[in-house]
Amino acid sequence: MGVPLNQAVRVGGYILKQHLKGNKRYPLVLMLEPLFRCNLACQGCGKIDYPNEILNQRISLEDAIKAAEECPAPIIAIAGGEPLLHKEMPQIVEAYLKMGKFVILCTNALLLEKKIDQYKPHKNFCWDIHLDGDKEMHDRSVDQDGVYERAIDALKLSKSKGFRTSINCTLFDGADPDRVAAFFDMVADLDIEGVMTSPGYAYERAPDQEHFLNRQRTKELFRAVFRRGKESKKRGKVWKFTQSPLFLDFLAGNQSYACTPWGNPTRNVFGWQRPCYLLGEGYAKTYQELMDSTDWDKYGVGNYEKCSDCMVHSGFEATAVMDSIKRPWQIAKVALKGIKTEGAMAKDIPLDKARKADFNVFTRHVDSKMAEIHAAKAARQAAAQPAE
């Protein structure tokens, strides 16, 4: 596994403490989206389809620190958009490290060579570079040629400067298991911390709606990939993942998990996103309001149509991590025998009682945010007018 021992021990102790306190809902990872603006336009992304006035919004350093003070999660993953476009990002990372947080900074790496000297290596800080497979797979995913080579160069630069470095790999329908396995073999030779892998979430406003995986296809794909991983291991190619073995076992259809949306609460330019990182169905002003006022039972696989095909790490990784503490024999079984890639799969959650999707939510929240931005602009203009 690619998770550092100090992080595994701290997170395990944190989870155990929550269980001893009787807390049923608690966060593991704070997902910070300091902006939605990006320097790429990936076909599977649902984060950049906003008016320019919203894409120009930024979470301030002060609000970023406040979010970490409100939410007790031991890990903070900074995503976007592209975080390196944020001018205060070095100060945000430094503040989080001083707070004792583990920080994962996700980036497409196009700006990493230019920005990297603004950061210092730290045992609790990791660059997470976006790579969705080999050159052809990745450049097709981001809809731009040449991005793969620049990401690989940035990855090597990061390692040469002493930074912890990992890869974020999202897989979509049509992914060839042989090519994915060959990519993971190549990554094994890079000697990085590991790979965080996940199926893509079916963002309703993503440009490409044809290549999102459903749950059955996800399980079949990951079984095929992990089957090839066993052959790679025999050849000395050891794949390292920065994820719980039980989450990977879940991707292969061997665990029946419900999602844990409060495990990865999201703070972005709208506020605290309800219910999760992937699905914006409302916003709270504070973390406590998010936890107290969200009707969690309305969401998740089997509860809401938009969640039906989701098996993404931000929803299910927390479930798997918590399960490993509750049932340590399960993770020991996977560690000893490996991920099962043959035979019957675990029974899945039925979808027949899920409530229908509301496809007007996005527009309502965009309209509300735009009205807020215009009101603030009008107030600033009025304040700047000379008194008569």
GUPARO-305374 format. One record per residue (C-alpha): residue in three letters; residue number from 1; x, y, z. Coordinates in Angstrom, 2 decimals. Layout:
// residues N
+------+-----+---------+---------+---------+
: type : seq :      xx :      yy :      zz :
+------+-----+---------+---------+---------+
:  ALA : NUM :       X :       Y :       Z :
...
+------+-----+---------+---------+---------+
***
This chain:
// residues 388
+------+-----+---------+---------+---------+
: type : seq :      xx :      yy :      zz :
+------+-----+---------+---------+---------+
:  MET :   1 :    0.00 :    0.00 :    0.00 :
:  GLY :   2 :    1.08 :    3.56 :   -0.69 :
:  VAL :   3 :   -0.31 :    5.16 :    2.48 :
:  PRO :   4 :    2.49 :    6.37 :    4.81 :
:  LEU :   5 :    2.59 :    4.63 :    8.19 :
:  ASN :   6 :    2.19 :    7.88 :   10.17 :
:  GLN :   7 :   -0.94 :    8.73 :    8.19 :
:  ALA :   8 :   -2.42 :    5.24 :    8.57 :
:  VAL :   9 :   -1.78 :    5.26 :   12.32 :
:  ARG :  10 :   -3.19 :    8.78 :   12.83 :
:  VAL :  11 :   -6.31 :    8.14 :   10.75 :
:  GLY :  12 :   -6.88 :    4.76 :   12.38 :
:  GLY :  13 :   -6.62 :    6.31 :   15.82 :
:  TYR :  14 :   -8.99 :    9.10 :   14.79 :
:  ILE :  15 :  -11.61 :    6.59 :   13.57 :
:  LEU :  16 :  -11.27 :    4.46 :   16.70 :
:  LYS :  17 :  -11.76 :    7.56 :   18.85 :
:  GLN :  18 :  -14.96 :    8.42 :   16.94 :
:  HIS :  19 :  -16.29 :    4.91 :   17.51 :
:  LEU :  20 :  -15.49 :    5.02 :   21.21 :
:  LYS :  21 :  -17.36 :    8.33 :   21.43 :
:  GLY :  22 :  -20.35 :    6.79 :   19.67 :
:  ASN :  23 :  -20.19 :    9.22 :   16.74 :
:  LYS :  24 :  -22.04 :    7.78 :   13.75 :
:  ARG :  25 :  -21.21 :   10.54 :   11.26 :
:  TYR :  26 :  -17.78 :   12.10 :   11.12 :
:  PRO :  27 :  -15.46 :   13.30 :    8.33 :
:  LEU :  28 :  -12.28 :   11.64 :    7.13 :
:  VAL :  29 :  -11.28 :   13.94 :    4.28 :
:  LEU :  30 :  -12.15 :   17.60 :    3.81 :
:  MET :  31 :  -12.56 :   18.21 :    0.07 :
:  LEU :  32 :  -11.58 :   21.80 :   -0.63 :
:  GLU :  33 :  -12.46 :   23.25 :   -4.03 :
:  PRO :  34 :  -10.94 :   26.73 :   -3.83 :
:  LEU :  35 :  -12.06 :   27.53 :   -7.39 :
:  PHE :  36 :  -13.82 :   25.91 :  -10.37 :
:  ARG :  37 :  -11.64 :   27.57 :  -13.02 :
:  CYS :  38 :   -9.33 :   25.19 :  -14.90 :
:  ASN :  39 :   -6.75 :   25.39 :  -17.69 :
:  LEU :  40 :   -8.17 :   22.19 :  -19.24 :
:  ALA :  41 :  -11.66 :   21.24 :  -20.40 :
:  CYS :  42 :  -11.90 :   17.51 :  -19.70 :
:  GLN :  43 :  -14.79 :   15.72 :  -21.38 :
:  GLY :  44 :  -15.87 :   13.96 :  -18.18 :
:  CYS :  45 :  -15.69 :   17.02 :  -15.91 :
:  GLY :  46 :  -18.77 :   18.56 :  -14.33 :
:  LYS :  47 :  -16.87 :   21.25 :  -12.42 :
:  ILE :  48 :  -16.25 :   23.86 :  -15.12 :
:  ASP :  49 :  -19.73 :   24.39 :  -16.54 :
:  TYR :  50 :  -20.42 :   27.70 :  -14.82 :
:  PRO :  51 :  -20.73 :   31.33 :  -15.97 :
:  ASN :  52 :  -17.46 :   33.30 :  -15.91 :
:  GLU :  53 :  -18.59 :   35.27 :  -12.86 :
:  ILE :  54 :  -18.63 :   32.01 :  -10.86 :
:  LEU :  55 :  -15.47 :   30.62 :  -12.46 :
:  ASN :  56 :  -13.74 :   33.81 :  -11.32 :
:  GLN :  57 :  -14.69 :   33.24 :   -7.67 :
:  ARG :  58 :  -12.01 :   32.11 :   -5.19 :
:  ILE :  59 :  -12.08 :   30.83 :   -1.62 :
:  SER :  60 :   -9.85 :   33.18 :    0.36 :
:  LEU :  61 :   -6.97 :   32.07 :    2.55 :
:  GLU :  62 :   -9.01 :   33.12 :    5.58 :
:  ASP :  63 :  -12.04 :   31.05 :    4.54 :
:  ALA :  64 :   -9.85 :   28.05 :    3.64 :
:  ILE :  65 :   -8.36 :   28.10 :    7.14 :
:  LYS :  66 :  -11.81 :   28.53 :    8.68 :
:  ALA :  67 :  -13.08 :   25.48 :    6.78 :
:  ALA :  68 :  -10.30 :   23.33 :    8.28 :
:  GLU :  69 :  -11.04 :   24.71 :   11.73 :
:  GLU :  70 :  -14.76 :   23.88 :   11.37 :
:  CYS :  71 :  -14.25 :   20.38 :    9.97 :
:  PRO :  72 :  -12.12 :   18.00 :   12.10 :
:  ALA :  73 :  -11.08 :   15.71 :    9.21 :
:  PRO :  74 :   -7.40 :   14.70 :    9.52 :
:  ILE :  75 :   -6.87 :   14.80 :    5.74 :
:  ILE :  76 :   -7.50 :   17.67 :    3.33 :
:  ALA :  77 :   -7.68 :   17.02 :   -0.41 :
:  ILE :  78 :   -7.48 :   20.19 :   -2.49 :
:  ALA :  79 :   -9.08 :   19.85 :   -5.90 :
:  GLY :  80 :  -10.91 :   22.13 :   -8.32 :
:  GLY :  81 :  -10.79 :   23.28 :  -11.07 :
:  GLU :  82 :   -7.04 :   23.61 :  -11.08 :
:  PRO :  83 :   -5.75 :   24.60 :   -7.61 :
:  LEU :  84 :   -2.45 :   25.96 :   -8.92 :
:  LEU :  85 :   -4.38 :   28.82 :  -10.55 :
:  HIS :  86 :   -5.15 :   30.07 :   -7.02 :
:  LYS :  87 :   -2.63 :   32.76 :   -6.04 :
:  GLU :  88 :   -2.89 :   31.96 :   -2.31 :
:  MET :  89 :   -2.49 :   28.20 :   -2.69 :
:  PRO :  90 :    1.05 :   28.04 :   -1.18 :
:  GLN :  91 :   -0.19 :   29.91 :    1.90 :
:  ILE :  92 :   -3.24 :   27.63 :    2.19 :
:  VAL :  93 :   -1.08 :   24.49 :    2.07 :
:  GLU :  94 :    1.38 :   25.92 :    4.59 :
:  ALA :  95 :   -1.45 :   26.85 :    6.98 :
:  TYR :  96 :   -2.94 :   23.34 :    6.79 :
:  LEU :  97 :    0.42 :   21.70 :    7.48 :
:  LYS :  98 :    0.91 :   23.93 :   10.51 :
:  MET :  99 :   -2.51 :   22.73 :   11.72 :
:  GLY : 100 :   -1.21 :   19.14 :   11.58 :
:  LYS : 101 :   -3.33 :   18.13 :    8.60 :
:  PHE : 102 :   -2.33 :   15.68 :    5.87 :
:  VAL : 103 :   -2.57 :   17.61 :    2.60 :
:  ILE : 104 :   -3.14 :   16.12 :   -0.86 :
:  LEU : 105 :   -2.90 :   18.72 :   -3.63 :
:  CYS : 106 :   -4.55 :   17.48 :   -6.84 :
:  THR : 107 :   -3.27 :   19.02 :  -10.08 :
:  ASN : 108 :   -3.20 :   18.41 :  -13.82 :
:  ALA : 109 :    0.49 :   19.44 :  -13.50 :
:  LEU : 110 :    0.51 :   21.93 :  -16.38 :
:  LEU : 111 :    1.66 :   24.66 :  -13.98 :
:  LEU : 112 :    3.71 :   22.52 :  -11.63 :
:  GLU : 113 :    7.15 :   23.34 :  -13.08 :
:  LYS : 114 :    6.37 :   27.05 :  -12.77 :
:  LYS : 115 :    4.89 :   26.85 :   -9.26 :
:  ILE : 116 :    6.72 :   24.02 :   -7.50 :
:  ASP : 117 :    9.38 :   26.17 :   -5.84 :
:  GLN : 118 :    6.63 :   27.99 :   -3.94 :
:  TYR : 119 :    6.19 :   24.78 :   -1.90 :
:  LYS : 120 :    8.46 :   22.80 :    0.39 :
:  PRO : 121 :    8.63 :   19.01 :    0.80 :
:  HIS : 122 :    6.87 :   17.83 :    3.96 :
:  LYS : 123 :    6.08 :   14.38 :    5.30 :
:  ASN : 124 :    2.37 :   15.27 :    5.40 :
:  PHE : 125 :    2.18 :   16.87 :    1.93 :
:  CYS : 126 :    1.66 :   15.02 :   -1.35 :
:  TRP : 127 :    1.28 :   16.13 :   -4.96 :
:  ASP : 128 :   -1.51 :   14.11 :   -6.63 :
:  ILE : 129 :   -1.04 :   14.31 :  -10.38 :
:  HIS : 130 :   -3.92 :   13.61 :  -12.73 :
:  LEU : 131 :   -3.14 :   10.82 :  -15.22 :
:  ASP : 132 :   -5.99 :    8.81 :  -16.72 :
:  GLY : 133 :   -3.83 :    6.13 :  -18.30 :
:  ASP : 134 :   -1.23 :    6.11 :  -21.05 :
:  LYS : 135 :   -0.58 :    8.95 :  -23.50 :
:  GLU : 136 :   -3.51 :    8.22 :  -25.81 :
:  MET : 137 :   -5.94 :    7.50 :  -22.95 :
:  HIS : 138 :   -4.99 :   10.58 :  -20.94 :
:  ASP : 139 :   -4.81 :   13.11 :  -23.77 :
:  ARG : 140 :   -8.19 :   11.91 :  -25.00 :
:  SER : 141 :   -9.61 :   12.24 :  -21.49 :
:  VAL : 142 :   -8.40 :   15.85 :  -21.12 :
:  ASP : 143 :   -9.16 :   16.67 :  -24.75 :
:  GLN : 144 :   -5.71 :   18.11 :  -25.44 :
:  ASP : 145 :   -2.56 :   16.65 :  -26.99 :
:  GLY : 146 :    0.75 :   16.74 :  -25.16 :
:  VAL : 147 :   -0.65 :   16.88 :  -21.62 :
:  TYR : 148 :    0.52 :   13.35 :  -20.77 :
:  GLU : 149 :    4.20 :   14.13 :  -21.42 :
:  ARG : 150 :    4.02 :   17.33 :  -19.40 :
:  ALA : 151 :    2.40 :   15.48 :  -16.49 :
:  ILE : 152 :    5.08 :   12.78 :  -16.55 :
:  ASP : 153 :    7.83 :   15.42 :  -16.64 :
:  ALA : 154 :    6.20 :   17.25 :  -13.71 :
:  LEU : 155 :    5.93 :   14.00 :  -11.77 :
:  LYS : 156 :    9.63 :   13.31 :  -12.22 :
:  LEU : 157 :   10.45 :   16.90 :  -11.26 :
:  SER : 158 :    8.39 :   16.57 :   -8.08 :
:  LYS : 159 :   10.22 :   13.40 :   -7.08 :
:  SER : 160 :   13.62 :   14.93 :   -7.85 :
:  LYS : 161 :   12.86 :   17.78 :   -5.45 :
:  GLY : 162 :   11.97 :   15.40 :   -2.63 :
:  PHE : 163 :    8.18 :   15.69 :   -2.66 :
:  ARG : 164 :    5.81 :   12.85 :   -1.93 :
:  THR : 165 :    4.12 :   12.20 :   -5.29 :
:  SER : 166 :    1.14 :   10.12 :   -6.35 :
:  ILE : 167 :   -1.21 :    9.74 :   -9.33 :
:  ASN : 168 :   -4.97 :   10.19 :   -9.62 :
:  CYS : 169 :   -6.35 :    7.87 :  -12.32 :
:  THR : 170 :  -10.03 :    7.93 :  -13.35 :
:  LEU : 171 :  -11.32 :    5.19 :  -15.62 :
:  PHE : 172 :  -14.25 :    5.44 :  -18.02 :
:  ASP : 173 :  -16.35 :    3.05 :  -20.08 :
:  GLY : 174 :  -14.37 :    1.66 :  -22.98 :
:  ALA : 175 :  -11.13 :    1.45 :  -20.99 :
:  ASP : 176 :   -9.09 :   -1.54 :  -22.16 :
:  PRO : 177 :   -7.97 :   -3.68 :  -19.17 :
:  ASP : 178 :   -4.73 :   -4.62 :  -20.94 :
:  ARG : 179 :   -3.82 :   -0.96 :  -21.52 :
:  VAL : 180 :   -4.77 :    0.00 :  -17.96 :
:  ALA : 181 :   -2.62 :   -2.84 :  -16.63 :
:  ALA : 182 :    0.30 :   -1.79 :  -18.84 :
:  PHE : 183 :   -0.09 :    1.77 :  -17.53 :
:  PHE : 184 :   -0.01 :    0.54 :  -13.91 :
:  ASP : 185 :    3.09 :   -1.51 :  -14.77 :
:  MET : 186 :    4.75 :    1.66 :  -16.07 :
:  VAL : 187 :    3.74 :    3.54 :  -12.92 :
:  ALA : 188 :    5.30 :    0.80 :  -10.79 :
:  ASP : 189 :    8.64 :    1.61 :  -12.43 :
:  LEU : 190 :    8.29 :    5.30 :  -11.51 :
:  ASP : 191 :    8.55 :    4.40 :   -7.81 :
:  ILE : 192 :    5.97 :    6.95 :   -6.68 :
:  GLU : 193 :    3.82 :    6.77 :   -3.58 :
:  GLY : 194 :    0.97 :    5.09 :   -5.39 :
:  VAL : 195 :   -2.17 :    5.47 :   -7.48 :
:  MET : 196 :   -5.63 :    6.62 :   -6.46 :
:  THR : 197 :   -8.02 :    5.05 :   -8.95 :
:  SER : 198 :  -11.75 :    5.33 :   -9.37 :
:  PRO : 199 :  -14.50 :    5.09 :  -11.97 :
:  GLY : 200 :  -15.73 :    8.43 :  -13.30 :
:  TYR : 201 :  -18.89 :    9.90 :  -11.82 :
:  ALA : 202 :  -21.71 :   10.64 :  -14.28 :
:  TYR : 203 :  -21.80 :   14.42 :  -13.94 :
:  GLU : 204 :  -25.08 :   15.49 :  -15.50 :
:  ARG : 205 :  -23.47 :   18.51 :  -17.19 :
:  ALA : 206 :  -20.27 :   16.88 :  -18.40 :
:  PRO : 207 :  -19.67 :   17.34 :  -22.17 :
:  ASP : 208 :  -19.26 :   13.58 :  -22.74 :
:  GLN : 209 :  -22.19 :   11.58 :  -21.39 :
:  GLU : 210 :  -21.50 :    8.40 :  -23.33 :
:  HIS : 211 :  -18.48 :    7.02 :  -21.49 :
:  PHE : 212 :  -19.49 :    6.89 :  -17.83 :
:  LEU : 213 :  -19.48 :    3.44 :  -16.28 :
:  ASN : 214 :  -22.51 :    1.86 :  -14.66 :
:  ARG : 215 :  -21.99 :   -0.26 :  -11.56 :
:  GLN : 216 :  -21.91 :   -3.64 :  -13.27 :
:  ARG : 217 :  -19.48 :   -2.44 :  -15.92 :
:  THR : 218 :  -17.30 :   -0.87 :  -13.21 :
:  LYS : 219 :  -17.02 :   -4.17 :  -11.38 :
:  GLU : 220 :  -16.24 :   -6.09 :  -14.56 :
:  LEU : 221 :  -13.58 :   -3.58 :  -15.60 :
:  PHE : 222 :  -11.79 :   -3.53 :  -12.26 :
:  ARG : 223 :  -11.93 :   -7.31 :  -11.94 :
:  ALA : 224 :  -10.30 :   -7.57 :  -15.36 :
:  VAL : 225 :   -7.64 :   -5.00 :  -14.41 :
:  PHE : 226 :   -6.86 :   -6.59 :  -11.03 :
:  ARG : 227 :   -6.71 :  -10.03 :  -12.67 :
:  ARG : 228 :   -3.93 :   -8.72 :  -14.86 :
:  GLY : 229 :   -2.35 :   -7.17 :  -11.78 :
:  LYS : 230 :   -1.82 :  -10.63 :  -10.35 :
:  GLU : 231 :    0.11 :  -11.59 :  -13.47 :
:  SER : 232 :    2.14 :   -8.38 :  -13.24 :
:  LYS : 233 :    3.06 :   -9.18 :   -9.64 :
:  LYS : 234 :    4.53 :  -12.50 :  -10.75 :
:  ARG : 235 :    6.78 :  -10.51 :  -13.09 :
:  GLY : 236 :    7.90 :   -8.25 :  -10.24 :
:  LYS : 237 :    5.61 :   -5.32 :  -11.08 :
:  VAL : 238 :    3.97 :   -4.41 :   -7.78 :
:  TRP : 239 :    1.09 :   -1.94 :   -8.07 :
:  LYS : 240 :    0.78 :    0.45 :   -5.14 :
:  PHE : 241 :   -2.50 :    2.18 :   -4.38 :
:  THR : 242 :   -3.10 :    5.04 :   -1.96 :
:  GLN : 243 :   -6.47 :    3.55 :   -1.01 :
:  SER : 244 :   -7.99 :    1.04 :    1.33 :
:  PRO : 245 :   -7.76 :   -2.56 :    0.01 :
:  LEU : 246 :  -11.44 :   -2.90 :    0.90 :
:  PHE : 247 :  -12.35 :   -0.03 :   -1.44 :
:  LEU : 248 :  -10.47 :   -1.75 :   -4.26 :
:  ASP : 249 :  -12.24 :   -4.98 :   -3.31 :
:  PHE : 250 :  -15.52 :   -3.05 :   -3.53 :
:  LEU : 251 :  -14.65 :   -1.85 :   -7.05 :
:  ALA : 252 :  -14.19 :   -5.51 :   -8.03 :
:  GLY : 253 :  -17.70 :   -6.33 :   -6.80 :
:  ASN : 254 :  -16.72 :   -8.18 :   -3.63 :
:  GLN : 255 :  -18.17 :   -5.78 :   -1.05 :
:  SER : 256 :  -21.68 :   -4.36 :   -0.87 :
:  TYR : 257 :  -21.22 :   -0.85 :    0.50 :
:  ALA : 258 :  -23.50 :    2.12 :    0.90 :
:  CYS : 259 :  -21.80 :    5.48 :    0.41 :
:  THR : 260 :  -20.70 :    7.72 :    3.25 :
:  PRO : 261 :  -21.25 :   11.26 :    1.86 :
:  TRP : 262 :  -20.38 :   12.94 :    5.17 :
:  GLY : 263 :  -17.01 :   11.17 :    5.13 :
:  ASN : 264 :  -15.68 :   13.61 :    2.49 :
:  PRO : 265 :  -17.49 :   16.93 :    3.09 :
:  THR : 266 :  -16.87 :   19.57 :    0.45 :
:  ARG : 267 :  -16.25 :   23.29 :    0.85 :
:  ASN : 268 :  -16.29 :   25.31 :   -2.37 :
:  VAL : 269 :  -17.14 :   28.81 :   -3.58 :
:  PHE : 270 :  -20.85 :   28.18 :   -2.99 :
:  GLY : 271 :  -20.35 :   27.06 :    0.63 :
:  TRP : 272 :  -20.52 :   23.58 :    2.15 :
:  GLN : 273 :  -21.91 :   21.39 :   -0.64 :
:  ARG : 274 :  -24.84 :   19.13 :    0.12 :
:  PRO : 275 :  -24.66 :   16.12 :    0.11 :
:  CYS : 276 :  -21.18 :   15.33 :   -1.28 :
:  TYR : 277 :  -18.23 :   16.29 :   -3.45 :
:  LEU : 278 :  -19.90 :   14.98 :   -6.60 :
:  LEU : 279 :  -23.49 :   16.09 :   -6.16 :
:  GLY : 280 :  -24.45 :   19.71 :   -5.49 :
:  GLU : 281 :  -28.05 :   19.68 :   -4.27 :
:  GLY : 282 :  -27.79 :   22.52 :   -1.78 :
:  TYR : 283 :  -25.30 :   24.48 :    0.28 :
:  ALA : 284 :  -24.80 :   25.26 :    3.96 :
:  LYS : 285 :  -23.01 :   28.26 :    5.43 :
:  THR : 286 :  -21.09 :   26.20 :    8.01 :
:  TYR : 287 :  -19.84 :   22.65 :    8.40 :
:  GLN : 288 :  -22.08 :   22.12 :   11.42 :
:  GLU : 289 :  -25.10 :   23.29 :    9.46 :
:  LEU : 290 :  -24.18 :   20.84 :    6.70 :
:  MET : 291 :  -24.07 :   17.95 :    9.16 :
:  ASP : 292 :  -27.18 :   18.93 :   11.09 :
:  SER : 293 :  -29.52 :   20.03 :    8.30 :
:  THR : 294 :  -28.76 :   17.57 :    5.48 :
:  ASP : 295 :  -31.31 :   14.79 :    5.02 :
:  TRP : 296 :  -28.64 :   12.16 :    4.40 :
:  ASP : 297 :  -31.17 :    9.37 :    3.86 :
:  LYS : 298 :  -32.40 :   11.09 :    0.68 :
:  TYR : 299 :  -29.10 :   10.36 :   -1.07 :
:  GLY : 300 :  -26.92 :    7.43 :   -2.03 :
:  VAL : 301 :  -27.28 :    4.31 :   -4.15 :
:  GLY : 302 :  -30.81 :    2.99 :   -3.86 :
:  ASN : 303 :  -32.08 :    6.29 :   -2.45 :
:  TYR : 304 :  -31.61 :    8.74 :   -5.32 :
:  GLU : 305 :  -31.52 :    8.18 :   -9.06 :
:  LYS : 306 :  -28.47 :   10.41 :   -9.63 :
:  CYS : 307 :  -26.46 :    8.17 :   -7.29 :
:  SER : 308 :  -27.42 :    4.89 :   -8.95 :
:  ASP : 309 :  -24.20 :    4.25 :  -10.87 :
:  CYS : 310 :  -21.75 :    5.83 :   -8.44 :
:  MET : 311 :  -18.83 :    3.83 :   -7.05 :
:  VAL : 312 :  -16.43 :    6.78 :   -6.73 :
:  HIS : 313 :  -13.77 :    6.94 :   -4.01 :
:  SER : 314 :  -15.10 :   10.20 :   -2.54 :
:  GLY : 315 :  -18.35 :    8.43 :   -1.64 :
:  PHE : 316 :  -17.17 :    4.93 :   -0.77 :
:  GLU : 317 :  -13.55 :    5.17 :    0.38 :
:  ALA : 318 :  -14.68 :    6.39 :    3.81 :
:  THR : 319 :  -17.09 :    3.45 :    4.04 :
:  ALA : 320 :  -14.27 :    1.02 :    3.29 :
:  VAL : 321 :  -11.85 :    2.67 :    5.74 :
:  MET : 322 :  -14.43 :    2.63 :    8.52 :
:  ASP : 323 :  -15.24 :   -1.01 :    7.73 :
:  SER : 324 :  -11.56 :   -1.92 :    8.05 :
:  ILE : 325 :  -11.65 :   -0.64 :   11.63 :
:  LYS : 326 :  -14.95 :   -2.34 :   12.45 :
:  ARG : 327 :  -14.01 :   -5.62 :   10.73 :
:  PRO : 328 :  -10.22 :   -5.90 :   10.59 :
:  TRP : 329 :  -10.49 :   -9.53 :    9.53 :
:  GLN : 330 :  -11.94 :   -8.39 :    6.20 :
:  ILE : 331 :   -8.93 :   -6.27 :    5.30 :
:  ALA : 332 :   -6.63 :   -9.05 :    6.55 :
:  LYS : 333 :   -8.40 :  -11.48 :    4.22 :
:  VAL : 334 :   -7.85 :   -9.22 :    1.21 :
:  ALA : 335 :   -4.24 :   -8.61 :    2.22 :
:  LEU : 336 :   -3.56 :  -12.36 :    2.46 :
:  LYS : 337 :   -5.54 :  -13.66 :   -0.51 :
:  GLY : 338 :   -5.68 :  -10.63 :   -2.75 :
:  ILE : 339 :   -8.72 :   -9.19 :   -4.49 :
:  LYS : 340 :  -11.09 :  -11.85 :   -5.79 :
:  THR : 341 :  -11.41 :  -11.60 :   -9.56 :
:  GLU : 342 :  -13.49 :  -14.70 :  -10.30 :
:  GLY : 343 :  -16.81 :  -16.10 :   -9.14 :
:  ALA : 344 :  -19.98 :  -14.55 :   -7.83 :
:  MET : 345 :  -20.07 :  -10.90 :   -6.85 :
:  ALA : 346 :  -21.57 :   -9.48 :   -3.67 :
:  LYS : 347 :  -25.27 :   -8.69 :   -3.85 :
:  ASP : 348 :  -25.77 :   -5.07 :   -4.85 :
:  ILE : 349 :  -28.15 :   -2.47 :   -3.42 :
:  PRO : 350 :  -31.54 :   -2.55 :   -5.23 :
:  LEU : 351 :  -32.39 :    0.57 :   -7.22 :
:  ASP : 352 :  -36.13 :    0.15 :   -7.70 :
:  LYS : 353 :  -37.12 :    2.44 :   -4.81 :
:  ALA : 354 :  -34.77 :    5.32 :   -5.60 :
:  ARG : 355 :  -36.49 :    8.71 :   -5.89 :
:  LYS : 356 :  -36.40 :   10.42 :   -9.27 :
:  ALA : 357 :  -33.59 :   12.81 :  -10.13 :
:  ASP : 358 :  -34.16 :   16.56 :   -9.92 :
:  PHE : 359 :  -32.35 :   18.06 :  -12.91 :
:  ASN : 360 :  -33.25 :   21.67 :  -12.09 :
:  VAL : 361 :  -31.09 :   21.90 :   -8.97 :
:  PHE : 362 :  -27.95 :   23.06 :  -10.78 :
:  THR : 363 :  -29.72 :   25.95 :  -12.48 :
:  ARG : 364 :  -31.38 :   27.13 :   -9.27 :
:  HIS : 365 :  -28.11 :   27.29 :   -7.38 :
:  VAL : 366 :  -26.28 :   28.97 :  -10.26 :
:  ASP : 367 :  -29.02 :   31.60 :  -10.49 :
:  SER : 368 :  -28.85 :   32.18 :   -6.73 :
:  LYS : 369 :  -25.05 :   32.55 :   -6.80 :
:  MET : 370 :  -25.19 :   34.90 :   -9.77 :
:  ALA : 371 :  -27.72 :   37.09 :   -7.96 :
:  GLU : 372 :  -25.40 :   37.16 :   -4.92 :
:  ILE : 373 :  -22.40 :   38.14 :   -7.07 :
:  HIS : 374 :  -24.33 :   40.90 :   -8.85 :
:  ALA : 375 :  -25.68 :   42.27 :   -5.55 :
:  ALA : 376 :  -22.17 :   42.39 :   -4.08 :
:  LYS : 377 :  -20.86 :   44.14 :   -7.20 :
:  ALA : 378 :  -23.65 :   46.72 :   -7.06 :
:  ALA : 379 :  -22.91 :   47.36 :   -3.38 :
:  ARG : 380 :  -19.22 :   47.92 :   -4.11 :
:  GLN : 381 :  -20.06 :   50.30 :   -6.93 :
:  ALA : 382 :  -22.45 :   52.24 :   -4.73 :
:  ALA : 383 :  -19.85 :   52.49 :   -1.97 :
:  ALA : 384 :  -17.30 :   53.82 :   -4.47 :
:  GLN : 385 :  -19.57 :   56.64 :   -5.64 :
:  PRO : 386 :  -18.63 :   60.05 :   -4.16 :
:  ALA : 387 :  -21.13 :   61.44 :   -1.68 :
:  GLU : 388 :  -23.26 :   64.30 :   -3.03 :
+------+-----+---------+---------+---------+
***
